[in-house]
Structures are given as C-alpha cells and as structure tokens.
Amino acid sequence: MPGIPKDATSVRLIAFTPGDSDADLKVRLSSPTGMITPAGHETVHVKAGMTTAVDLGDVTRGDPGSWS
C-alpha cells in the first residue's frame, strides 16, 4: 500500500469497494515503532460500489508509515 511520509501533517484514507458487496476494512498502519490502529477508526465500512474517506490527522506523529 502507499506510504505515508514522515512530514505528513494530515493523512486521509480513501477506500473504494467495486462490485455488489459491502466491505468492512480493518485499518492498520505500519510504522518504525510497530503497528498503529487509529483510535476511533479501527474499522471502516464501505458500501458496495461506493468510495469512503477517513481523515486520520497526524496519525504517524512524525514517523513514516504505510497501510497494512
């Protein structure tokens, strides 16, 4: 998944679900210090054929990261 640069001050996750089935996604990020599960955004529900965006703010707090 795409990386998050260490100087990111605002992170937004955008997910799309093609097809006829809804999806429930677990949100986790990999960082140099381990896995991060953003409080309040542990899962994201995406309706079939729709796009959902979640603002995660400064979730990595100055560390680089990537979606897992």
All heavy atoms as TSV, in Angstrom:
chain	resi	resn	atom	element	x	y	z
A	1	MET	N	N	0.836	-1.167	0.000
A	1	MET	CA	C	0.000	0.000	0.000
A	1	MET	C	C	0.893	1.246	0.000
A	1	MET	O	O	2.020	1.197	0.458
A	1	MET	CB	C	-0.895	-0.002	1.233
A	1	MET	CG	C	-1.855	-1.203	1.323
A	1	MET	SD	S	-3.078	-1.250	0.013
A	1	MET	CE	C	-4.210	-0.041	0.556
A	2	PRO	N	N	0.353	2.377	-0.427
A	2	PRO	CA	C	1.149	3.604	-0.481
A	2	PRO	C	C	1.691	4.004	0.884
A	2	PRO	O	O	1.073	3.759	1.910
A	2	PRO	CB	C	0.159	4.642	-0.987
A	2	PRO	CG	C	-0.905	3.870	-1.661
A	2	PRO	CD	C	-0.982	2.550	-0.939
A	3	GLY	N	N	2.847	4.633	0.872
A	3	GLY	CA	C	3.478	5.058	2.108
A	3	GLY	C	C	2.993	6.414	2.579
A	3	GLY	O	O	2.380	7.169	1.838
A	4	ILE	N	N	3.281	6.704	3.837
A	4	ILE	CA	C	2.965	7.993	4.438
A	4	ILE	C	C	4.306	8.630	4.786
A	4	ILE	O	O	5.063	8.074	5.587
A	4	ILE	CB	C	2.113	7.818	5.709
A	4	ILE	CG1	C	0.817	7.084	5.379
A	4	ILE	CG2	C	1.835	9.174	6.354
A	4	ILE	CD1	C	0.054	6.614	6.594
A	5	PRO	N	N	4.649	9.778	4.199
A	5	PRO	CA	C	5.940	10.403	4.506
A	5	PRO	C	C	5.973	10.893	5.953
A	5	PRO	O	O	4.936	11.210	6.540
A	5	PRO	CB	C	6.027	11.565	3.524
A	5	PRO	CG	C	4.659	11.801	3.047
A	5	PRO	CD	C	3.874	10.531	3.224
A	6	LYS	N	N	7.172	10.953	6.519
A	6	LYS	CA	C	7.291	11.335	7.923
A	6	LYS	C	C	6.874	12.775	8.196
A	6	LYS	O	O	6.516	13.114	9.319
A	6	LYS	CB	C	8.703	11.084	8.434
A	6	LYS	CG	C	9.757	11.994	7.881
A	6	LYS	CD	C	11.102	11.663	8.493
A	6	LYS	CE	C	12.165	12.629	8.040
A	6	LYS	NZ	N	13.439	12.363	8.712
A	7	ASP	N	N	6.865	13.627	7.176
A	7	ASP	CA	C	6.454	15.015	7.393
A	7	ASP	C	C	4.967	15.246	7.121
A	7	ASP	O	O	4.510	16.384	7.081
A	7	ASP	CB	C	7.309	15.972	6.562
A	7	ASP	CG	C	7.205	15.726	5.060
A	7	ASP	OD1	O	6.632	14.697	4.655
A	7	ASP	OD2	O	7.717	16.554	4.299
A	8	ALA	N	N	4.188	14.162	6.980
A	8	ALA	CA	C	2.745	14.298	6.748
A	8	ALA	C	C	2.072	14.876	7.992
A	8	ALA	O	O	2.276	14.396	9.098
A	8	ALA	CB	C	2.128	12.950	6.409
A	9	THR	N	N	1.288	15.916	7.812
A	9	THR	CA	C	0.565	16.520	8.928
A	9	THR	C	C	-0.918	16.209	8.880
A	9	THR	O	O	-1.639	16.451	9.832
A	9	THR	CB	C	0.755	18.045	8.937
A	9	THR	OG1	O	0.310	18.577	7.679
A	9	THR	CG2	C	2.214	18.410	9.171
A	10	SER	N	N	-1.365	15.658	7.764
A	10	SER	CA	C	-2.765	15.288	7.605
A	10	SER	C	C	-2.842	14.068	6.697
A	10	SER	O	O	-2.390	14.121	5.554
A	10	SER	CB	C	-3.555	16.448	7.014
A	10	SER	OG	O	-4.905	16.091	6.860
A	11	VAL	N	N	-3.375	12.988	7.224
A	11	VAL	CA	C	-3.460	11.733	6.480
A	11	VAL	C	C	-4.922	11.421	6.212
A	11	VAL	O	O	-5.770	11.511	7.107
A	11	VAL	CB	C	-2.801	10.578	7.272
A	11	VAL	CG1	C	-2.972	9.256	6.543
A	11	VAL	CG2	C	-1.333	10.874	7.519
A	12	ARG	N	N	-5.223	11.037	4.974
A	12	ARG	CA	C	-6.589	10.668	4.593
A	12	ARG	C	C	-6.544	9.326	3.894
A	12	ARG	O	O	-5.792	9.130	2.939
A	12	ARG	CB	C	-7.178	11.714	3.661
A	12	ARG	CG	C	-8.561	11.337	3.151
A	12	ARG	CD	C	-9.094	12.385	2.252
A	12	ARG	NE	N	-9.957	13.207	3.075
A	12	ARG	CZ	C	-10.857	14.029	2.595
A	12	ARG	NH1	N	-10.982	14.194	1.311
A	12	ARG	NH2	N	-11.617	14.713	3.397
A	13	LEU	N	N	-7.355	8.397	4.384
A	13	LEU	CA	C	-7.510	7.086	3.768
A	13	LEU	C	C	-8.760	7.121	2.894
A	13	LEU	O	O	-9.828	7.534	3.356
A	13	LEU	CB	C	-7.671	6.009	4.839
A	13	LEU	CG	C	-8.061	4.616	4.354
A	13	LEU	CD1	C	-6.962	4.013	3.491
A	13	LEU	CD2	C	-8.377	3.719	5.527
A	14	ILE	N	N	-8.613	6.736	1.628
A	14	ILE	CA	C	-9.749	6.667	0.712
A	14	ILE	C	C	-9.855	5.230	0.226
A	14	ILE	O	O	-8.886	4.665	-0.278
A	14	ILE	CB	C	-9.577	7.629	-0.468
A	14	ILE	CG1	C	-9.467	9.067	0.055
A	14	ILE	CG2	C	-10.740	7.497	-1.456
A	14	ILE	CD1	C	-9.139	10.089	-0.998
A	15	ALA	N	N	-11.028	4.634	0.416
A	15	ALA	CA	C	-11.244	3.236	0.035
A	15	ALA	C	C	-12.430	3.144	-0.914
A	15	ALA	O	O	-13.430	3.845	-0.753
A	15	ALA	CB	C	-11.492	2.381	1.271
A	16	PHE	N	N	-12.316	2.267	-1.893
A	16	PHE	CA	C	-13.381	2.022	-2.873
A	16	PHE	C	C	-13.697	0.534	-2.884
A	16	PHE	O	O	-12.787	-0.294	-2.847
A	16	PHE	CB	C	-12.932	2.464	-4.271
A	16	PHE	CG	C	-13.898	2.078	-5.355
A	16	PHE	CD1	C	-15.121	2.707	-5.467
A	16	PHE	CD2	C	-13.581	1.082	-6.258
A	16	PHE	CE1	C	-16.014	2.358	-6.470
A	16	PHE	CE2	C	-14.459	0.724	-7.264
A	16	PHE	CZ	C	-15.685	1.366	-7.365
A	17	THR	N	N	-14.975	0.213	-2.915
A	17	THR	CA	C	-15.400	-1.183	-2.990
A	17	THR	C	C	-16.144	-1.402	-4.299
A	17	THR	O	O	-17.267	-0.929	-4.464
A	17	THR	CB	C	-16.324	-1.541	-1.808
A	17	THR	OG1	O	-15.649	-1.250	-0.606
A	17	THR	CG2	C	-16.699	-3.003	-1.840
A	18	PRO	N	N	-15.512	-2.092	-5.257
A	18	PRO	CA	C	-16.212	-2.406	-6.500
A	18	PRO	C	C	-17.172	-3.581	-6.275
A	18	PRO	O	O	-17.066	-4.288	-5.284
A	18	PRO	CB	C	-15.080	-2.799	-7.447
A	18	PRO	CG	C	-14.036	-3.359	-6.546
A	18	PRO	CD	C	-14.148	-2.594	-5.257
A	19	GLY	N	N	-18.093	-3.751	-7.152
A	19	GLY	CA	C	-18.959	-4.919	-7.078
A	19	GLY	C	C	-20.224	-4.687	-6.273
A	19	GLY	O	O	-20.620	-3.562	-5.992
A	20	ASP	N	N	-20.853	-5.807	-5.875
A	20	ASP	CA	C	-22.170	-5.775	-5.248
A	20	ASP	C	C	-22.159	-6.005	-3.744
A	20	ASP	O	O	-23.215	-6.062	-3.125
A	20	ASP	CB	C	-23.067	-6.834	-5.892
A	20	ASP	CG	C	-23.282	-6.596	-7.374
A	20	ASP	OD1	O	-23.288	-5.420	-7.783
A	20	ASP	OD2	O	-23.432	-7.577	-8.117
A	21	SER	N	N	-20.999	-6.163	-3.135
A	21	SER	CA	C	-20.926	-6.470	-1.706
A	21	SER	C	C	-20.263	-5.339	-0.931
A	21	SER	O	O	-19.251	-4.792	-1.364
A	21	SER	CB	C	-20.126	-7.756	-1.474
A	21	SER	OG	O	-20.745	-8.845	-2.107
A	22	ASP	N	N	-20.834	-5.021	0.234
A	22	ASP	CA	C	-20.209	-4.061	1.136
A	22	ASP	C	C	-18.925	-4.673	1.698
A	22	ASP	O	O	-18.749	-5.890	1.683
A	22	ASP	CB	C	-21.139	-3.747	2.308
A	22	ASP	CG	C	-22.381	-2.954	1.899
A	22	ASP	OD1	O	-22.523	-2.627	0.708
A	22	ASP	OD2	O	-23.193	-2.668	2.784
A	23	ALA	N	N	-18.042	-3.828	2.220
A	23	ALA	CA	C	-16.793	-4.314	2.819
A	23	ALA	C	C	-16.570	-3.624	4.158
A	23	ALA	O	O	-16.830	-2.429	4.315
A	23	ALA	CB	C	-15.617	-4.024	1.897
A	24	ASP	N	N	-16.122	-4.397	5.132
A	24	ASP	CA	C	-15.686	-3.873	6.419
A	24	ASP	C	C	-14.184	-4.061	6.479
A	24	ASP	O	O	-13.692	-5.188	6.447
A	24	ASP	CB	C	-16.372	-4.597	7.576
A	24	ASP	CG	C	-17.844	-4.243	7.657
A	24	ASP	OD1	O	-18.158	-3.042	7.703
A	24	ASP	OD2	O	-18.677	-5.163	7.663
A	25	LEU	N	N	-13.449	-2.951	6.537
A	25	LEU	CA	C	-11.992	-2.986	6.489
A	25	LEU	C	C	-11.396	-2.688	7.856
A	25	LEU	O	O	-11.856	-1.788	8.555
A	25	LEU	CB	C	-11.483	-1.940	5.494
A	25	LEU	CG	C	-12.108	-1.959	4.106
A	25	LEU	CD1	C	-11.610	-0.775	3.298
A	25	LEU	CD2	C	-11.785	-3.268	3.413
A	26	LYS	N	N	-10.369	-3.433	8.244
A	26	LYS	CA	C	-9.604	-3.129	9.448
A	26	LYS	C	C	-8.524	-2.131	9.046
A	26	LYS	O	O	-7.823	-2.337	8.065
A	26	LYS	CB	C	-8.945	-4.384	10.005
A	26	LYS	CG	C	-9.916	-5.371	10.584
A	26	LYS	CD	C	-9.167	-6.559	11.147
A	26	LYS	CE	C	-10.138	-7.582	11.679
A	26	LYS	NZ	N	-9.433	-8.759	12.231
A	27	VAL	N	N	-8.396	-1.045	9.791
A	27	VAL	CA	C	-7.413	-0.013	9.486
A	27	VAL	C	C	-6.199	-0.220	10.381
A	27	VAL	O	O	-6.309	-0.199	11.610
A	27	VAL	CB	C	-7.994	1.401	9.703
A	27	VAL	CG1	C	-6.956	2.466	9.389
A	27	VAL	CG2	C	-9.238	1.600	8.844
A	28	ARG	N	N	-5.051	-0.446	9.754
A	28	ARG	CA	C	-3.800	-0.610	10.470
A	28	ARG	C	C	-2.693	0.047	9.648
A	28	ARG	O	O	-2.696	0.002	8.438
A	28	ARG	CB	C	-3.452	-2.076	10.651
A	28	ARG	CG	C	-4.435	-2.841	11.493
A	28	ARG	CD	C	-3.771	-4.041	12.091
A	28	ARG	NE	N	-4.550	-5.126	12.614
A	28	ARG	CZ	C	-5.632	-5.100	13.335
A	28	ARG	NH1	N	-6.182	-3.976	13.612
A	28	ARG	NH2	N	-6.220	-6.172	13.790
A	29	LEU	N	N	-1.751	0.652	10.348
A	29	LEU	CA	C	-0.603	1.271	9.692
A	29	LEU	C	C	0.666	0.664	10.278
A	29	LEU	O	O	0.735	0.363	11.459
A	29	LEU	CB	C	-0.593	2.780	9.947
A	29	LEU	CG	C	-1.778	3.535	9.373
A	29	LEU	CD1	C	-2.731	3.895	10.474
A	29	LEU	CD2	C	-1.302	4.760	8.682
A	30	SER	N	N	1.662	0.506	9.423
A	30	SER	CA	C	2.978	0.052	9.872
A	30	SER	C	C	3.856	1.275	10.057
A	30	SER	O	O	3.910	2.146	9.197
A	30	SER	CB	C	3.613	-0.863	8.823
A	30	SER	OG	O	2.837	-2.014	8.638
A	31	SER	N	N	4.544	1.329	11.181
A	31	SER	CA	C	5.483	2.420	11.450
A	31	SER	C	C	6.781	1.821	11.966
A	31	SER	O	O	6.825	0.637	12.294
A	31	SER	CB	C	4.892	3.392	12.482
A	31	SER	OG	O	4.961	2.847	13.781
A	32	PRO	N	N	7.836	2.623	12.073
A	32	PRO	CA	C	9.103	2.102	12.583
A	32	PRO	C	C	8.989	1.533	14.002
A	32	PRO	O	O	9.779	0.695	14.408
A	32	PRO	CB	C	10.041	3.309	12.554
A	32	PRO	CG	C	9.460	4.215	11.535
A	32	PRO	CD	C	7.975	4.000	11.618
A	33	THR	N	N	7.988	1.997	14.757
A	33	THR	CA	C	7.819	1.534	16.134
A	33	THR	C	C	6.804	0.406	16.270
A	33	THR	O	O	6.553	-0.075	17.366
A	33	THR	CB	C	7.408	2.700	17.046
A	33	THR	OG1	O	6.204	3.280	16.537
A	33	THR	CG2	C	8.505	3.751	17.113
A	34	GLY	N	N	6.195	-0.020	15.179
A	34	GLY	CA	C	5.224	-1.113	15.214
A	34	GLY	C	C	3.930	-0.748	14.516
A	34	GLY	O	O	3.832	0.251	13.810
A	35	MET	N	N	2.904	-1.565	14.741
A	35	MET	CA	C	1.601	-1.361	14.121
A	35	MET	C	C	0.806	-0.299	14.878
A	35	MET	O	O	0.861	-0.219	16.100
A	35	MET	CB	C	0.807	-2.663	14.111
A	35	MET	CG	C	1.464	-3.778	13.307
A	35	MET	SD	S	1.609	-3.400	11.559
A	35	MET	CE	C	-0.079	-3.491	11.064
A	36	ILE	N	N	0.063	0.513	14.124
A	36	ILE	CA	C	-0.804	1.541	14.688
A	36	ILE	C	C	-2.227	1.247	14.238
A	36	ILE	O	O	-2.488	1.033	13.056
A	36	ILE	CB	C	-0.406	2.948	14.192
A	36	ILE	CG1	C	1.007	3.297	14.605
A	36	ILE	CG2	C	-1.397	3.993	14.690
A	36	ILE	CD1	C	1.525	4.565	13.942
A	37	THR	N	N	-3.157	1.237	15.188
A	37	THR	CA	C	-4.583	1.168	14.878
A	37	THR	C	C	-5.175	2.496	15.331
A	37	THR	O	O	-5.200	2.777	16.530
A	37	THR	CB	C	-5.257	-0.001	15.613
A	37	THR	OG1	O	-4.629	-1.222	15.240
A	37	THR	CG2	C	-6.735	-0.086	15.262
A	38	PRO	N	N	-5.607	3.350	14.399
A	38	PRO	CA	C	-6.090	4.680	14.761
A	38	PRO	C	C	-7.346	4.618	15.633
A	38	PRO	O	O	-8.342	4.006	15.237
A	38	PRO	CB	C	-6.394	5.353	13.430
A	38	PRO	CG	C	-5.858	4.469	12.366
A	38	PRO	CD	C	-5.649	3.126	12.968
A	39	ALA	N	N	-7.290	5.227	16.804
A	39	ALA	CA	C	-8.428	5.256	17.721
A	39	ALA	C	C	-9.638	5.888	17.034
A	39	ALA	O	O	-9.529	6.936	16.412
A	39	ALA	CB	C	-8.071	6.032	18.976
A	40	GLY	N	N	-10.752	5.241	17.137
A	40	GLY	CA	C	-11.983	5.731	16.521
A	40	GLY	C	C	-12.153	5.330	15.073
A	40	GLY	O	O	-13.203	5.526	14.489
A	41	HIS	N	N	-11.108	4.759	14.479
A	41	HIS	CA	C	-11.165	4.329	13.079
A	41	HIS	C	C	-10.580	2.923	12.942
A	41	HIS	O	O	-9.857	2.630	11.996
A	41	HIS	CB	C	-10.394	5.302	12.181
A	41	HIS	CG	C	-10.943	6.683	12.190
A	41	HIS	ND1	N	-12.151	7.016	11.631
A	41	HIS	CD2	C	-10.459	7.819	12.731
A	41	HIS	CE1	C	-12.380	8.308	11.812
A	41	HIS	NE2	N	-11.362	8.820	12.486
A	42	GLU	N	N	-10.885	2.063	13.903
A	42	GLU	CA	C	-10.371	0.701	13.873
A	42	GLU	C	C	-10.879	-0.073	12.658
A	42	GLU	O	O	-10.178	-0.896	12.095
A	42	GLU	CB	C	-10.755	-0.053	15.155
A	42	GLU	CG	C	-10.123	0.503	16.409
A	42	GLU	CD	C	-10.891	1.679	17.013
A	42	GLU	OE1	O	-11.965	2.063	16.488
A	42	GLU	OE2	O	-10.398	2.232	18.007
A	43	THR	N	N	-12.111	0.217	12.262
A	43	THR	CA	C	-12.697	-0.381	11.062
A	43	THR	C	C	-13.397	0.706	10.253
A	43	THR	O	O	-13.805	1.742	10.791
A	43	THR	CB	C	-13.725	-1.490	11.395
A	43	THR	OG1	O	-14.787	-0.930	12.162
A	43	THR	CG2	C	-13.078	-2.630	12.166
A	44	VAL	N	N	-13.526	0.448	8.969
A	44	VAL	CA	C	-14.226	1.355	8.064
A	44	VAL	C	C	-15.203	0.521	7.248
A	44	VAL	O	O	-14.830	-0.514	6.695
A	44	VAL	CB	C	-13.240	2.075	7.116
A	44	VAL	CG1	C	-13.980	2.907	6.089
A	44	VAL	CG2	C	-12.271	2.928	7.904
A	45	HIS	N	N	-16.455	0.949	7.209
A	45	HIS	CA	C	-17.470	0.269	6.399
A	45	HIS	C	C	-17.587	0.993	5.060
A	45	HIS	O	O	-17.769	2.214	5.026
A	45	HIS	CB	C	-18.820	0.272	7.115
A	45	HIS	CG	C	-19.892	-0.427	6.341
A	45	HIS	ND1	N	-19.989	-1.791	6.294
A	45	HIS	CD2	C	-20.883	0.050	5.567
A	45	HIS	CE1	C	-21.009	-2.130	5.524
A	45	HIS	NE2	N	-21.567	-1.020	5.068
A	46	VAL	N	N	-17.450	0.246	3.966
A	46	VAL	CA	C	-17.553	0.819	2.626
A	46	VAL	C	C	-18.697	0.109	1.909
A	46	VAL	O	O	-18.677	-1.110	1.750
A	46	VAL	CB	C	-16.238	0.647	1.828
A	46	VAL	CG1	C	-16.334	1.375	0.499
A	46	VAL	CG2	C	-15.047	1.137	2.626
A	47	LYS	N	N	-19.687	0.868	1.489
A	47	LYS	CA	C	-20.830	0.300	0.777
A	47	LYS	C	C	-20.435	-0.111	-0.633
A	47	LYS	O	O	-19.547	0.495	-1.240
A	47	LYS	CB	C	-21.982	1.296	0.728
A	47	LYS	CG	C	-22.592	1.549	2.081
A	47	LYS	CD	C	-23.818	2.413	1.944
A	47	LYS	CE	C	-24.465	2.583	3.303
A	47	LYS	NZ	N	-25.772	3.198	3.185
A	48	ALA	N	N	-21.086	-1.119	-1.149
A	48	ALA	CA	C	-20.812	-1.643	-2.488
A	48	ALA	C	C	-20.878	-0.537	-3.531
A	48	ALA	O	O	-21.813	0.265	-3.551
A	48	ALA	CB	C	-21.810	-2.745	-2.829
A	49	GLY	N	N	-19.849	-0.482	-4.382
A	49	GLY	CA	C	-19.810	0.489	-5.463
A	49	GLY	C	C	-19.577	1.923	-5.021
A	49	GLY	O	O	-19.726	2.842	-5.813
A	50	MET	N	N	-19.193	2.116	-3.763
A	50	MET	CA	C	-19.033	3.461	-3.215
A	50	MET	C	C	-17.589	3.711	-2.779
A	50	MET	O	O	-16.808	2.797	-2.617
A	50	MET	CB	C	-19.954	3.652	-2.003
A	50	MET	CG	C	-21.433	3.454	-2.295
A	50	MET	SD	S	-22.156	4.780	-3.254
A	50	MET	CE	C	-22.163	6.082	-2.067
A	51	THR	N	N	-17.286	4.989	-2.572
A	51	THR	CA	C	-15.993	5.413	-2.043
A	51	THR	C	C	-16.223	6.019	-0.669
A	51	THR	O	O	-17.197	6.738	-0.459
A	51	THR	CB	C	-15.362	6.466	-2.967
A	51	THR	OG1	O	-15.192	5.899	-4.260
A	51	THR	CG2	C	-14.021	6.927	-2.449
A	52	THR	N	N	-15.321	5.726	0.260
A	52	THR	CA	C	-15.390	6.280	1.616
A	52	THR	C	C	-14.041	6.901	1.954
A	52	THR	O	O	-13.002	6.327	1.645
A	52	THR	CB	C	-15.726	5.177	2.641
A	52	THR	OG1	O	-16.997	4.631	2.329
A	52	THR	CG2	C	-15.749	5.727	4.049
A	53	ALA	N	N	-14.056	8.069	2.585
A	53	ALA	CA	C	-12.823	8.734	3.010
A	53	ALA	C	C	-12.829	8.884	4.524
A	53	ALA	O	O	-13.868	9.159	5.131
A	53	ALA	CB	C	-12.706	10.102	2.351
A	54	VAL	N	N	-11.658	8.689	5.131
A	54	VAL	CA	C	-11.497	8.837	6.573
A	54	VAL	C	C	-10.311	9.754	6.819
A	54	VAL	O	O	-9.201	9.480	6.348
A	54	VAL	CB	C	-11.252	7.468	7.246
A	54	VAL	CG1	C	-11.062	7.631	8.736
A	54	VAL	CG2	C	-12.377	6.502	6.951
A	55	ASP	N	N	-10.525	10.858	7.541
A	55	ASP	CA	C	-9.440	11.757	7.911
A	55	ASP	C	C	-8.804	11.248	9.196
A	55	ASP	O	O	-9.489	11.082	10.208
A	55	ASP	CB	C	-9.958	13.184	8.106
A	55	ASP	CG	C	-10.329	13.833	6.797
A	55	ASP	OD1	O	-9.565	13.667	5.823
A	55	ASP	OD2	O	-11.378	14.495	6.740
A	56	LEU	N	N	-7.491	10.991	9.153
A	56	LEU	CA	C	-6.777	10.439	10.303
A	56	LEU	C	C	-5.824	11.440	10.937
A	56	LEU	O	O	-5.091	11.095	11.861
A	56	LEU	CB	C	-6.012	9.177	9.873
A	56	LEU	CG	C	-6.895	8.060	9.331
A	56	LEU	CD1	C	-6.045	6.925	8.793
A	56	LEU	CD2	C	-7.844	7.552	10.403
A	57	GLY	N	N	-5.820	12.675	10.452
A	57	GLY	CA	C	-4.983	13.714	11.040
A	57	GLY	C	C	-3.503	13.362	11.009
A	57	GLY	O	O	-2.990	12.816	10.041
A	58	ASP	N	N	-2.827	13.621	12.108
A	58	ASP	CA	C	-1.384	13.379	12.233
A	58	ASP	C	C	-1.153	12.007	12.868
A	58	ASP	O	O	-0.494	11.882	13.899
A	58	ASP	CB	C	-0.760	14.496	13.076
A	58	ASP	CG	C	0.750	14.404	13.170
A	58	ASP	OD1	O	1.349	13.716	12.331
A	58	ASP	OD2	O	1.315	15.015	14.089
A	59	VAL	N	N	-1.695	10.980	12.272
A	59	VAL	CA	C	-1.699	9.634	12.859
A	59	VAL	C	C	-0.308	9.051	13.105
A	59	VAL	O	O	-0.105	8.332	14.065
A	59	VAL	CB	C	-2.563	8.681	12.010
A	59	VAL	CG1	C	-1.898	8.363	10.689
A	59	VAL	CG2	C	-2.870	7.391	12.761
A	60	THR	N	N	0.665	9.376	12.296
A	60	THR	CA	C	2.001	8.798	12.473
A	60	THR	C	C	2.925	9.681	13.303
A	60	THR	O	O	4.038	9.264	13.630
A	60	THR	CB	C	2.676	8.500	11.116
A	60	THR	OG1	O	2.767	9.707	10.374
A	60	THR	CG2	C	1.901	7.457	10.329
A	61	ARG	N	N	2.493	10.880	13.635
A	61	ARG	CA	C	3.227	11.805	14.519
A	61	ARG	C	C	4.711	11.921	14.182
A	61	ARG	O	O	5.583	11.722	15.023
A	61	ARG	CB	C	3.039	11.383	15.961
A	61	ARG	CG	C	1.636	11.564	16.428
A	61	ARG	CD	C	1.473	11.188	17.881
A	61	ARG	NE	N	0.134	11.448	18.338
A	61	ARG	CZ	C	-0.898	10.617	18.175
A	61	ARG	NH1	N	-0.737	9.494	17.541
A	61	ARG	NH2	N	-2.078	10.941	18.631
A	62	GLY	N	N	5.009	12.203	12.929
A	62	GLY	CA	C	6.392	12.449	12.510
A	62	GLY	C	C	7.181	11.241	12.088
A	62	GLY	O	O	8.332	11.354	11.713
A	63	ASP	N	N	6.591	10.051	12.129
A	63	ASP	CA	C	7.252	8.830	11.653
A	63	ASP	C	C	6.702	8.473	10.284
A	63	ASP	O	O	5.520	8.690	10.008
A	63	ASP	CB	C	6.997	7.646	12.589
A	63	ASP	CG	C	7.760	7.732	13.883
A	63	ASP	OD1	O	8.847	8.344	13.893
A	63	ASP	OD2	O	7.279	7.177	14.892
A	64	PRO	N	N	7.528	7.910	9.410
A	64	PRO	CA	C	6.984	7.413	8.143
A	64	PRO	C	C	6.133	6.183	8.426
A	64	PRO	O	O	6.279	5.527	9.455
A	64	PRO	CB	C	8.234	7.044	7.331
A	64	PRO	CG	C	9.276	6.765	8.365
A	64	PRO	CD	C	8.958	7.651	9.532
A	65	GLY	N	N	5.227	5.866	7.533
A	65	GLY	CA	C	4.371	4.700	7.727
A	65	GLY	C	C	3.812	4.219	6.414
A	65	GLY	O	O	4.019	4.818	5.362
A	66	SER	N	N	3.079	3.118	6.480
A	66	SER	CA	C	2.380	2.603	5.302
A	66	SER	C	C	1.153	1.843	5.773
A	66	SER	O	O	1.075	1.375	6.914
A	66	SER	CB	C	3.283	1.704	4.463
A	66	SER	OG	O	3.649	0.551	5.180
A	67	TRP	N	N	0.170	1.727	4.895
A	67	TRP	CA	C	-1.057	0.987	5.196
A	67	TRP	C	C	-0.749	-0.501	5.155
A	67	TRP	O	O	-0.033	-0.974	4.301
A	67	TRP	CB	C	-2.145	1.321	4.185
A	67	TRP	CG	C	-2.456	2.775	4.144
A	67	TRP	CD1	C	-2.104	3.645	3.161
A	67	TRP	CD2	C	-3.150	3.543	5.126
A	67	TRP	NE1	N	-2.529	4.899	3.483
A	67	TRP	CE2	C	-3.182	4.878	4.683
A	67	TRP	CE3	C	-3.743	3.224	6.343
A	67	TRP	CZ2	C	-3.793	5.877	5.389
A	67	TRP	CZ3	C	-4.349	4.243	7.053
A	67	TRP	CH2	C	-4.374	5.545	6.583
A	68	SER	N	N	-1.337	-1.233	6.059
A	68	SER	CA	C	-1.154	-2.686	6.098
A	68	SER	C	C	-2.453	-3.385	5.808
A	68	SER	O	O	-3.494	-2.892	6.034
A	68	SER	CB	C	-0.669	-3.125	7.467
A	68	SER	OG	O	0.570	-2.561	7.741
